[in-house]
């Protein structure tokens, strides 16, 4: 797992949800653990696009439920060299 990617994702999620990045656990569901709603999901999606210079189709939004799910998407999307 790329800890740089993980840290970026946690920073984005923390900013959007108003929580401390160190409190975010990779497997925790954003809605259940942090009270995320659909609007915060869109903000997280936009943050991911900006931070990783990727395009995320809004159809993927329901799958963005945890740090782990975002990491999976990033690892599928970015070239292998960037995920090492």
TAQUIHU-V480785 format. One line per field, one symbol per residue. psi: psi as a letter, one per 40 degrees, with the letter a starting at -180 (. if undefined). A space follows every 50 residues. Layout:
BEGIN
psi: ???
END
This chain:
BEGIN
psi: ihddddddddddddddefihdeehhdehhddddefiaddddddddddddd defihhhddedeegeidddddddddddiiddee.
END
